[in-house]
Structure formats: structure tokens, C-alpha cells
């Protein structure tokens, strides 16, 4: 490579290095200002912003979009919540419903699971630096007393037995 081209690449390299130094300096200043603002008590911080979504296909063949994290859209604007909405899977198989929720970073003793009217499951968990909250509509009515929950490696699993329903109604004799 000739000396002329080497000089051009050296010039570009110096320019990129200078730009990187300027950006590093600016980001450190912005971070310092945010830290001072947070310490002043004028602003409440919630830790990291977590947002994600999952797209699955429902039983009717239509896509289902499920959001998770602590960023919610309210009236078209993003709102940051102290509580994260965990990613949850609901699997209905045979006579049971299995709900699996990702709630990493919490102690098993700080997890509260509640079944409401056999139709809804509420999961709450609190860790040192995070909180989780999720209400899950169950696909079938369940026996609240049959619920069993386990927690391992940040994953909560709740197994519920479906309530056996008999066709209700009164038979009418045809004359």
C-alpha cells in the first residue's frame, strides 16, 4: 500500500478516535447529570427498562401478541412501572392447566400466587431490585385446592386441575 493511502486511513482513524472521545465524554456527562437528578429526590427511578413481546398463533389461527416487562402503553404513550410483567406460558393439556412464569432474581418466599374464583391466576413477586405482577385469565375453571406451585432457577410453575363440569340444565320431555 502506498504512503498516500496509508495517510488517508490514518486521518480517518484519527477522526474516528476523536469522535469516539467526544461521545464518551458527552455520555459520561449525561450519566452524571442523571445520577445527580436521581439523588436529588425529584425523580423516582425504577431500575432498568424491560420491554419485550412474543407472537404466537391462537387456537383460531389468529396471531396473539403478548407484551412483557415494565413499559406499558397508556393512551398511546409509554409509561414506566415499578412492577414488571413477566413472560407467561399457559398450557392446557388433558385435565390440567400449567402456568409457567419467568420471575428471575426473587426469593421463593417472596412469591405470592393466588387463584381467584377458579378463573384467574395472580402472580406477585418482590426481589431486592425488582417486582413482578401478572394476572392470567385461565382457559377453563380450575379447582383452587388442587394448585401446586414450584420455583426453580427463576421459573415459577403452577399446575392446576380443571373442574369437571357436567352439562347443566333440566331435561324437557317431548310430548
C-alpha positions as CSV (number, residue, x, y, z in Angstrom):
1,X,0.0,0.0,0.0
2,X,1.4,3.4,-0.9
3,X,2.2,6.0,1.7
4,X,-0.5,8.3,0.3
5,X,-3.3,5.8,1.0
6,X,-1.9,5.0,4.4
7,X,-2.0,8.7,5.3
8,X,-5.7,8.9,4.4
9,X,-6.6,5.9,6.5
10,X,-4.5,7.4,9.4
11,X,-6.5,10.6,9.0
12,X,-9.8,8.7,9.1
13,X,-8.6,6.7,12.1
14,X,-7.7,9.9,14.0
15,X,-11.1,11.4,13.1
16,X,-13.0,8.3,14.4
17,X,-10.9,8.3,17.6
18,X,-11.7,12.0,18.2
19,X,-15.4,11.4,17.6
20,X,-15.4,8.4,20.0
21,X,-13.6,10.5,22.7
22,X,-16.2,13.3,22.3
23,X,-19.1,10.8,22.5
24,X,-17.6,9.1,25.6
25,X,-17.2,12.5,27.3
26,X,-20.8,13.5,26.5
27,X,-22.3,10.2,27.6
28,X,-20.3,10.4,30.9
29,X,-21.7,13.9,31.4
30,X,-25.3,12.8,30.7
31,X,-24.9,9.9,33.1
32,X,-23.5,12.2,35.8
33,X,-26.5,14.6,35.4
34,X,-29.0,11.7,35.6
35,X,-27.3,10.4,38.8
36,X,-27.5,13.9,40.3
37,X,-31.1,14.2,39.4
38,X,-31.9,10.8,40.9
39,X,-30.0,11.7,44.1
40,X,-31.9,15.0,44.4
41,X,-35.2,13.0,45.1
42,X,-37.0,15.0,42.4
43,X,-37.2,11.9,40.1
44,X,-38.1,8.3,41.0
45,X,-36.2,5.7,39.2
46,X,-37.3,2.1,38.6
47,X,-34.1,0.5,37.5
48,X,-33.7,-1.0,34.1
49,X,-36.4,-0.6,31.5
50,X,-37.6,-4.0,30.3
51,X,-39.8,-4.5,27.3
52,X,-40.4,-7.4,25.0
53,X,-43.2,-9.1,23.2
54,X,-44.0,-12.6,21.9
55,X,-46.1,-13.5,19.0
56,X,-47.9,-16.9,18.9
57,X,-50.8,-18.3,17.0
58,X,-54.0,-18.9,18.8
59,X,-56.3,-21.9,18.5
60,X,-58.4,-20.0,16.0
61,X,-55.3,-19.4,13.8
62,X,-55.1,-15.7,14.6
63,X,-51.8,-14.2,15.9
64,X,-51.6,-13.3,19.6
65,X,-49.2,-10.6,20.7
66,X,-48.2,-10.7,24.4
67,X,-46.1,-7.9,25.9
68,X,-44.0,-8.2,29.0
69,X,-41.7,-6.0,31.0
70,X,-42.2,-2.7,32.9
71,X,-43.0,-0.5,29.9
72,X,-46.7,-0.1,29.2
73,X,-48.6,1.9,26.6
74,X,-51.3,4.1,28.2
75,X,-53.3,6.4,25.8
76,X,-50.6,5.9,23.2
77,X,-47.7,7.0,25.4
78,X,-45.1,4.7,27.1
79,X,-45.4,4.6,30.9
80,X,-42.7,3.1,33.1
81,X,-44.0,0.9,36.0
82,X,-42.1,-0.2,39.1
83,X,-43.5,-3.7,38.5
84,X,-42.5,-5.9,35.6
85,X,-45.0,-8.1,33.8
86,X,-43.3,-11.5,33.5
87,X,-43.4,-13.6,30.4
88,X,-46.0,-16.3,31.0
89,X,-47.0,-19.5,29.1
90,X,-50.4,-21.2,29.7
91,X,-50.6,-24.8,28.6
92,X,-53.9,-26.7,28.7
93,X,-53.5,-30.5,28.5
94,X,-56.0,-33.1,29.5
95,X,-57.5,-32.3,32.9
96,X,-54.8,-29.8,33.9
97,X,-53.6,-26.3,33.2
98,X,-49.9,-25.5,33.6
99,X,-48.8,-21.8,34.0
100,X,-45.1,-21.1,33.7
101,X,-43.8,-17.6,34.5
102,X,-40.3,-16.2,34.3
103,X,-39.6,-14.3,37.5
104,X,-35.8,-14.3,37.9
105,X,-34.0,-12.5,40.8
106,X,-36.5,-13.2,43.5
107,X,-36.5,-15.5,46.5
108,X,-39.2,-18.2,46.5
109,X,-40.5,-17.0,49.9
110,X,-41.4,-13.6,48.3
111,X,-43.6,-15.1,45.6
112,X,-47.4,-14.9,46.1
113,X,-49.7,-17.0,43.9
114,X,-53.5,-16.6,44.1
115,X,-56.3,-18.2,42.3
116,X,-59.4,-16.0,42.0
117,X,-62.8,-17.7,41.6
118,X,-61.2,-20.6,39.8
119,X,-60.8,-18.4,36.6
120,X,-57.8,-16.2,37.2
121,X,-54.3,-16.7,38.5
122,X,-52.4,-13.7,40.0
123,X,-48.6,-13.9,40.4
124,X,-46.8,-11.3,42.6
125,X,-43.1,-11.4,43.4
126,X,-40.7,-9.0,45.0
127,X,-36.9,-9.1,44.9
128,X,-34.2,-6.7,46.1
129,X,-34.3,-4.6,42.9
130,X,-37.4,-5.8,41.1
131,X,-41.1,-6.5,41.4
132,X,-43.3,-8.7,39.2
133,X,-47.1,-8.7,38.8
134,X,-49.3,-10.6,36.3
135,X,-52.9,-11.6,36.1
136,X,-53.6,-14.6,33.9
137,X,-57.0,-15.4,32.7
138,X,-57.3,-19.2,32.8
139,X,-58.7,-21.0,29.8
140,X,-61.0,-23.2,32.0
141,X,-62.3,-23.1,35.5
142,X,-60.0,-24.8,38.0
143,X,-60.1,-26.4,41.4
144,X,-58.3,-23.9,43.6
145,X,-57.4,-26.5,46.2
146,X,-55.6,-28.6,43.6
147,X,-53.0,-25.9,42.8
148,X,-49.3,-26.9,43.2
149,X,-46.5,-24.4,42.6
150,X,-42.8,-24.8,42.3
151,X,-39.9,-22.3,41.7
152,X,-36.5,-23.2,40.3
153,X,-33.8,-21.1,38.5
154,X,-36.1,-18.1,38.1
155,X,-39.0,-20.1,36.7
156,X,-42.3,-20.4,38.5
157,X,-44.6,-23.3,37.5
158,X,-48.2,-23.6,38.7
159,X,-50.2,-26.8,38.0
160,X,-54.0,-26.6,38.4
161,X,-56.6,-29.3,37.9
162,X,-59.7,-28.4,35.8
163,X,-63.1,-28.5,37.5
164,X,-65.1,-31.3,36.0
165,X,-68.3,-29.7,34.7
166,X,-71.4,-31.6,34.0
167,X,-73.8,-30.3,31.5
168,X,-76.3,-28.3,33.5
169,X,-79.9,-27.8,32.8
170,X,-83.2,-29.6,33.1
171,X,-84.3,-32.2,30.6
172,X,-87.6,-31.5,29.0
173,X,-89.9,-34.3,28.0
174,X,-91.1,-34.1,24.4
175,X,-94.8,-34.8,24.1
